[in-house]
Amino acid sequence: MAFSTEKSKQAYERTIDVLIEASSSSSRGPATFGKYPIFMERGRGSRIYDVDGNEYIDWMMAFGALPLGHAHPEIVEAIAEAAATGAHFASATPVELEVAETLQSMVPNAERVRFANTGTEAMMAAIRLARGVTGRPKILKFEGHYHGWHDDLLVSSNVMPPSALGLRSDPIKVPDSSGLNRSALDDTIVVPWNDLPALQRAVENHPGQIAAIVSEGIMANMGVIPPAKGYLQGLQDLAKANGILFILDETVTGFRIAPGGCQEYYKLSPDLVTFGKALGCGLPVAALCGRAEVMDALQWGGVLHYGTHNGSRIGMYAARANLRVLTRDNNASFRHTWRIAERLCDGYRDLFQRKGLAVLVQNVGPMFQLMFTEQPAIRDYREFCEFVDRAAFQKFVLSLFPFGVYASPSAALHSIVTLAHTDEDVERTLEAAERALEQSC
């Protein structure tokens, strides 16, 4: 039967006068998916099914929010149990304590825990906390890193023409949105990533003014760009030497790279760390963790952090079940995802080499991206903006859909391997990729 997305097209046409870009997030709309997005109806394990009945191997996994895959039985059971006994109480609950204690056992430096709903909210709390504790106004962030859609850090996060970025020695701060508070970015310093001398200069140029340095452990907003050897440790040492808090954003990398995230994998000791996405296994659950002497400033009368749905009961039940599965059998899920990812990435490398195509496969464990470029590596935001052919990537990913493989068509995002993915999924994906390339040639 011929591949068709006619029902998705019809659904999209219904949304035009109701929803903006067919959904509640621009990353799900036509700008990413072409003429119209595919409307998904259900998912199970590694597979997702659209309204036309097409089945896909899903490598997007809700932008990384599903570390166990779709509808894992233990997550379904946990959500049902919580919903049947009270969705949310907005009070202290035993399950919230259990999840916090589990995080404390998994995450280095998680001496205290505070729950939120999204990575954006957790980062907002972290920034306010850093300013409150240090008494300093400025926050330093890196080009290409995305830390949520709030005003303070919504700058230099989107792909731009290289000519718009300014010099590496003096980057232009490029706001990512209209409608920002006019002074929101006055206290935001933007620096190229993976460049310790540039970071050193920025710190020296703002003595005693920087409250925090905020960084992803792996740049996940420009495909997948790993830190240079020793870079994150150098960043951490520089922050500590200057009385600056180090905030590690693990919204994407948390519960994916290692049980303790990038902290564990790169042997880091940040002052604060934020989690989101994978923590709730599909439900909106986020967390801010960190050193007690910093986190305790959130107590009443200090740094304010409210939220009716913070630590929602259904979310906590899902998070508890999720963390139990992820850490079962001595963290077997992480070994599985790393193995599957390496096999898939090696298969892609071999395929593109055989086809004579200049495609770079960059990954750290189960996070990977295909970059259509002649470069041997992409090391930062500026190189991504200059050298990665995003249109070629989008065309390739969209060509996989008729062959039953689903991923984000945005080159600035990336694909995710989960516990649900199998060796068979790898084989079918590589076969689909070869067929798609043969058809397009």
C-alpha positions as CSV (number, residue, x, y, z in Angstrom):
1,M,0.0,0.0,0.0
2,A,1.3,3.4,-0.9
3,F,2.5,5.7,1.9
4,S,-0.1,8.4,2.6
5,T,-0.5,11.2,5.2
6,E,-3.7,12.5,3.8
7,K,-5.5,12.4,7.2
8,S,-2.6,14.4,8.8
9,K,-3.0,16.9,6.0
10,Q,-6.7,17.2,6.7
11,A,-6.1,17.5,10.4
12,Y,-3.6,20.2,9.8
13,E,-6.1,22.1,7.7
14,R,-8.5,22.0,10.6
15,T,-6.0,23.5,12.9
16,I,-5.3,26.7,10.9
17,D,-8.0,28.7,12.5
18,V,-7.6,27.1,16.0
19,L,-4.0,26.2,16.8
20,I,-0.8,28.1,16.0
21,E,1.4,26.0,13.7
22,A,-0.8,23.0,14.4
23,S,0.3,22.5,18.0
24,S,1.5,24.2,21.2
25,S,5.1,24.4,20.3
26,S,6.7,25.9,17.2
27,S,9.2,23.0,17.0
28,R,6.3,20.6,16.1
29,G,5.0,22.7,13.2
30,P,5.5,23.2,9.5
31,A,8.8,25.1,9.9
32,T,10.3,21.8,11.0
33,F,8.2,19.2,9.2
34,G,7.6,20.9,5.8
35,K,4.1,21.6,4.5
36,Y,2.4,20.0,7.5
37,P,3.4,17.9,10.5
38,I,2.4,14.3,10.8
39,F,-0.3,13.8,13.4
40,M,0.5,10.9,15.8
41,E,-2.2,8.9,17.4
42,R,-0.5,6.3,19.7
43,G,2.8,4.7,20.6
44,R,4.1,1.5,22.0
45,G,7.7,0.5,22.8
46,S,9.9,1.9,20.0
47,R,7.0,2.4,17.6
48,I,4.7,5.3,16.9
49,Y,1.5,5.3,14.8
50,D,0.0,8.2,12.9
51,V,-3.7,9.0,12.1
52,D,-3.3,7.4,8.7
53,G,-2.3,4.1,10.3
54,N,1.4,4.3,9.3
55,E,3.9,2.7,11.7
56,Y,7.3,4.2,12.4
57,I,10.4,3.3,14.4
58,D,10.6,6.4,16.6
59,W,14.1,7.9,17.2
60,M,12.7,11.3,18.3
61,M,11.0,10.0,21.4
62,A,9.3,13.3,22.3
63,F,12.5,15.2,22.1
64,G,14.1,12.8,24.6
65,A,11.4,12.7,27.2
66,L,10.8,9.0,26.9
67,P,13.9,7.0,28.1
68,L,11.9,3.8,28.3
69,G,10.0,4.2,25.0
70,H,6.3,4.6,24.6
71,A,3.7,3.3,27.0
72,H,6.1,1.3,29.1
73,P,3.9,-1.1,31.2
74,E,5.4,0.0,34.6
75,I,4.9,3.7,33.7
76,V,1.3,3.0,32.6
77,E,0.6,1.2,35.8
78,A,2.1,3.9,38.0
79,I,0.1,6.7,36.3
80,A,-3.1,4.7,36.6
81,E,-2.5,4.0,40.3
82,A,-1.8,7.7,41.0
83,A,-4.8,8.9,39.0
84,A,-7.1,6.4,40.7
85,T,-6.2,7.6,44.2
86,G,-5.9,11.4,43.6
87,A,-4.2,13.2,40.8
88,H,-2.6,16.0,42.9
89,F,-2.9,17.3,46.5
90,A,-0.6,20.3,46.5
91,S,0.7,19.1,49.8
92,A,3.6,17.1,51.1
93,T,3.5,13.5,49.8
94,P,5.5,10.4,50.5
95,V,6.2,9.7,46.9
96,E,7.8,13.1,46.4
97,L,10.2,12.2,49.3
98,E,10.9,8.9,47.6
99,V,11.8,10.4,44.3
100,A,14.0,13.0,45.9
101,E,15.9,10.4,47.9
102,T,16.3,8.4,44.7
103,L,17.8,11.4,42.9
104,Q,20.0,12.0,45.9
105,S,21.4,8.5,45.6
106,M,21.9,8.8,41.8
107,V,23.1,12.3,41.2
108,P,26.5,13.6,42.6
109,N,26.1,16.8,44.6
110,A,22.3,16.5,44.9
111,E,22.3,17.3,48.5
112,R,18.9,19.0,48.2
113,V,16.1,18.6,45.7
114,R,13.3,20.9,44.6
115,F,10.8,19.8,41.9
116,A,9.3,21.9,39.1
117,N,7.3,21.1,35.9
118,T,9.7,21.8,33.1
119,G,13.4,22.4,32.4
120,T,12.6,26.0,31.7
121,E,11.0,26.4,35.2
122,A,13.9,24.6,36.9
123,M,16.4,26.9,35.2
124,M,14.5,30.0,36.1
125,A,14.6,29.0,39.7
126,A,18.4,28.2,39.4
127,I,19.1,31.6,38.0
128,R,17.2,33.4,40.7
129,L,18.8,31.3,43.3
130,A,22.3,32.0,42.0
131,R,21.7,35.7,42.0
132,G,20.2,35.6,45.5
133,V,23.0,33.6,47.0
134,T,25.9,35.4,45.4
135,G,24.4,38.9,45.4
136,R,25.7,39.3,41.9
137,P,23.6,40.3,38.8
138,K,25.1,38.7,35.8
139,I,24.7,35.3,34.2
140,L,27.1,33.8,31.6
141,K,25.8,31.5,29.0
142,F,27.2,30.0,25.8
143,E,26.4,30.4,22.1
144,G,24.1,27.7,20.8
145,H,23.0,26.5,24.2
146,Y,19.3,26.5,25.0
147,H,18.1,26.8,28.6
148,G,14.4,27.4,28.2
149,W,12.2,30.1,26.7
150,H,12.4,32.6,29.6
151,D,13.8,36.1,29.0
152,D,17.1,36.0,30.8
153,L,18.8,33.3,28.6
154,L,16.8,33.5,25.4
155,V,19.7,34.7,23.3
156,S,22.1,33.2,20.7
157,S,20.3,29.9,20.8
158,N,19.0,29.6,17.2
159,V,20.9,28.9,14.0
160,M,22.0,32.2,12.4
161,P,24.0,33.2,9.4
162,P,27.7,33.3,10.4
163,S,27.8,37.0,9.5
164,A,25.3,37.8,12.2
165,L,27.4,36.4,15.0
166,G,30.1,39.0,15.3
167,L,33.7,38.1,16.2
168,R,34.5,35.2,18.4
169,S,36.4,37.6,20.6
170,D,33.2,39.8,21.0
171,P,30.1,37.8,20.1
172,I,26.9,39.7,19.2
173,K,24.1,38.8,21.5
174,V,21.2,37.8,19.2
175,P,17.8,37.8,20.9
176,D,15.8,34.7,20.0
177,S,12.4,36.4,20.3
178,S,10.4,39.5,20.0
179,G,8.7,40.6,23.2
180,L,11.6,40.2,25.5
181,N,11.8,42.6,28.5
182,R,14.0,45.4,27.2
183,S,16.5,45.0,30.0
184,A,16.3,41.2,30.3
185,L,19.6,40.5,28.5
186,D,21.5,43.4,30.0
187,D,23.0,41.1,32.6
188,T,23.5,38.2,30.3
189,I,27.0,37.5,29.0
190,V,27.4,35.3,25.9
191,V,30.6,33.4,25.2
192,P,31.6,30.8,22.5
193,W,31.6,27.3,23.9
194,N,34.5,24.9,24.1
195,D,36.9,27.9,24.3
196,L,38.5,28.3,27.7
197,P,40.5,31.4,26.8
198,A,37.3,33.2,25.7
199,L,35.6,32.2,28.9
200,Q,38.6,33.4,30.9
201,R,38.5,36.8,29.2
202,A,34.8,37.2,29.9
203,V,35.3,36.4,33.6
204,E,38.2,38.9,33.8
205,N,36.1,41.6,32.1
206,H,33.3,41.3,34.7
207,P,35.1,40.9,38.1
208,G,32.8,40.3,41.0
209,Q,29.7,40.6,38.8
210,I,28.9,37.1,37.6
211,A,26.5,35.0,39.7
212,A,26.6,31.9,37.6
213,I,28.0,30.2,34.5
214,V,25.3,28.1,32.9
215,S,26.2,25.2,30.5
216,E,24.9,22.0,29.0
217,G,27.2,19.1,29.6
218,I,26.9,18.2,25.9
219,M,25.7,20.8,23.5
220,A,22.3,19.3,22.5
221,N,20.7,22.3,20.9
222,M,23.0,22.1,17.8
223,G,22.8,18.5,17.1
224,V,25.2,16.7,19.4
225,I,28.5,18.5,20.2
226,P,30.6,17.0,22.9
227,P,32.8,19.1,25.2
228,A,36.5,19.3,24.3
229,K,38.7,17.2,26.6
230,G,39.1,19.0,29.9
231,Y,36.9,21.9,28.9
232,L,34.1,21.3,31.5
233,Q,36.6,20.7,34.3
234,G,38.4,24.0,33.3
235,L,35.1,25.8,33.3
236,Q,34.3,24.4,36.8
237,D,37.7,25.4,38.1
238,L,37.4,28.9,36.7
239,A,34.0,29.4,38.3
240,K,35.1,28.2,41.7
241,A,38.3,30.4,41.6
242,N,36.1,33.5,41.0
243,G,33.3,32.8,43.4
244,I,30.9,32.0,40.5
245,L,28.3,29.2,40.8
246,F,28.4,26.5,38.1
247,I,24.9,25.6,36.9
248,L,24.9,22.4,34.8
249,D,21.8,22.1,32.6
250,E,21.0,18.4,32.3
251,T,17.5,18.9,31.0
252,V,18.5,16.9,27.9
253,T,21.4,14.7,29.1
254,G,19.9,13.7,32.5
255,F,19.0,10.0,33.0
256,R,20.4,9.4,29.5
257,I,24.2,9.6,29.5
258,A,24.7,7.9,32.8
259,P,22.6,7.4,36.0
260,G,24.2,10.6,37.4
261,G,24.2,12.3,34.0
262,C,27.1,14.4,32.7
263,Q,28.1,15.0,36.3
264,E,29.0,11.4,36.6
265,Y,30.3,10.8,33.1
266,Y,32.6,13.8,33.1
267,K,33.4,13.7,36.8
268,L,32.0,17.2,37.6
269,S,30.9,18.9,40.8
270,P,28.4,21.7,39.8
271,D,26.8,23.8,42.4
272,L,23.4,23.4,40.9
273,V,22.0,21.1,38.2
274,T,18.6,21.1,36.5
275,F,16.7,18.1,35.1
276,G,13.6,17.8,32.9
277,K,12.5,15.7,29.9
278,A,13.5,12.2,30.7
279,L,12.8,12.4,34.5
280,G,9.0,12.2,34.1
281,C,9.0,9.7,31.2
282,G,6.5,11.7,29.3
283,L,4.9,13.7,32.1
284,P,6.0,17.3,32.9
285,V,8.4,16.7,35.8
286,A,11.6,18.7,36.4
287,A,14.0,19.1,39.2
288,L,16.6,21.5,40.6
289,C,19.3,19.8,42.7
290,G,22.5,21.0,44.3
291,R,24.7,21.7,47.2
292,A,22.9,22.3,50.5
293,E,24.5,25.6,51.3
294,V,23.1,27.0,48.0
295,M,19.8,25.2,47.8
296,D,18.8,26.0,51.4
297,A,18.4,29.6,50.3
298,L,15.0,28.5,48.8
299,Q,13.6,28.3,52.3
300,W,10.8,30.7,53.2
301,G,12.0,34.3,53.4
302,G,14.9,33.6,51.1
303,V,14.7,33.0,47.3
304,L,11.0,32.5,46.3
305,H,10.0,29.5,44.3
306,Y,6.4,28.6,44.1
307,G,4.3,26.2,41.9
308,T,0.9,24.6,42.4
309,H,1.9,21.7,40.3
310,N,5.5,21.3,41.4
311,G,6.0,17.7,42.5
312,S,2.6,16.7,41.0
313,R,1.5,13.4,42.4
314,I,1.0,11.7,39.0
315,G,4.3,13.0,37.8
316,M,6.1,11.7,40.9
317,Y,4.6,8.2,40.5
318,A,5.8,8.2,36.9
319,A,9.2,9.5,37.9
320,R,9.6,6.9,40.6
321,A,8.7,4.0,38.3
322,N,11.0,5.4,35.6
323,L,14.0,5.7,37.9
324,R,13.4,2.2,39.2
325,V,13.4,0.7,35.6
326,L,16.5,2.8,34.6
327,T,18.6,1.7,37.5
328,R,17.4,-2.0,37.6
329,D,20.0,-4.7,37.3
330,N,22.9,-2.4,38.1
331,N,21.9,0.3,35.5
332,A,21.4,-2.2,32.7
333,S,19.3,0.2,30.7
334,F,22.2,2.6,30.2
335,R,24.4,-0.2,28.9
336,H,21.7,-1.2,26.5
337,T,21.2,2.3,25.0
338,W,24.9,2.8,24.6
339,R,25.3,-0.5,22.7
340,I,22.3,0.1,20.4
341,A,23.4,3.6,19.7
342,E,27.0,2.6,18.8
343,R,25.7,-0.1,16.4
344,L,23.3,2.4,14.8
345,C,25.9,5.1,14.5
346,D,28.5,2.8,13.1
347,G,25.9,1.5,10.6
348,Y,25.2,5.0,9.5
349,R,28.9,5.9,9.1
350,D,29.4,2.8,7.0
351,L,26.3,3.5,4.8
352,F,27.3,7.1,4.1
353,Q,30.9,6.1,3.3
354,R,29.7,3.5,0.9
355,K,27.4,6.0,-0.8
356,G,30.2,8.6,-1.0
357,L,28.2,11.1,1.0
358,A,29.8,13.7,3.3
359,V,27.8,13.0,6.4
360,L,29.3,13.3,9.9
361,V,27.7,11.2,12.6
362,Q,28.3,12.7,16.1
363,N,27.2,11.0,19.2
364,V,27.7,10.7,22.9
365,G,26.2,7.4,24.0
366,P,22.5,7.3,23.1
367,M,22.4,10.9,21.8
368,F,23.3,11.2,18.1
369,Q,22.9,13.4,15.1
370,L,23.7,13.2,11.4
371,M,25.4,16.3,10.1
372,F,25.6,16.9,6.4
373,T,29.0,18.6,6.2
374,E,32.5,18.1,4.8
375,Q,34.0,18.9,8.2
376,P,35.7,16.2,10.1
377,A,34.0,17.4,13.3
378,I,31.6,20.1,14.5
379,R,33.0,21.6,17.7
380,D,30.7,24.6,18.5
381,Y,27.8,26.8,17.5
382,R,29.7,28.8,15.0
383,E,30.9,25.8,13.1
384,F,27.4,24.4,13.1
385,C,26.0,27.6,11.6
386,E,28.7,27.8,9.0
387,F,29.2,24.3,7.8
388,V,26.1,22.1,8.5
389,D,23.6,21.8,5.6
390,R,20.3,21.8,7.4
391,A,18.2,21.6,4.3
392,A,20.0,18.4,3.2
393,F,19.4,16.9,6.6
394,Q,15.7,17.8,6.6
395,K,15.3,16.3,3.1
396,F,16.9,13.1,4.2
397,V,14.8,12.6,7.3
398,L,11.6,13.4,5.5
399,S,12.6,10.8,2.9
400,L,12.7,8.1,5.7
401,F,9.1,8.6,6.7
402,P,7.6,6.5,3.8
403,F,10.0,3.7,4.9
404,G,8.7,3.6,8.5
405,V,11.5,5.6,10.3
406,Y,10.6,8.8,12.3
407,A,13.0,11.4,13.6
408,S,13.0,15.2,14.0
409,P,13.7,16.9,10.6
410,S,15.5,19.7,12.5
411,A,19.3,19.4,12.1
412,A,19.6,21.5,15.3
413,L,17.9,18.7,17.3
414,H,19.0,15.1,17.6
415,S,17.9,11.5,17.9
416,I,17.6,9.4,21.0
417,V,18.1,5.7,21.7
418,T,15.9,4.3,24.4
419,L,15.5,1.1,26.4
420,A,12.7,0.1,24.0
421,H,14.9,0.2,20.9
422,T,16.3,-3.2,19.6
423,D,18.8,-4.6,17.2
424,E,16.0,-5.2,14.8
425,D,15.1,-1.5,14.9
426,V,18.7,-0.7,14.0
427,E,18.7,-3.1,11.0
428,R,15.3,-1.8,9.7
429,T,16.4,1.8,10.1
430,L,19.6,1.3,8.2
431,E,17.7,-0.6,5.4
432,A,15.2,2.2,5.2
433,A,18.0,4.8,5.0
434,E,19.7,2.9,2.2
435,R,16.4,2.6,0.3
436,A,15.7,6.3,0.8
437,L,19.1,7.3,-0.5
438,E,18.8,5.0,-3.5
439,Q,15.4,6.6,-4.3
440,S,16.7,10.1,-4.1
441,C,19.8,9.5,-6.2
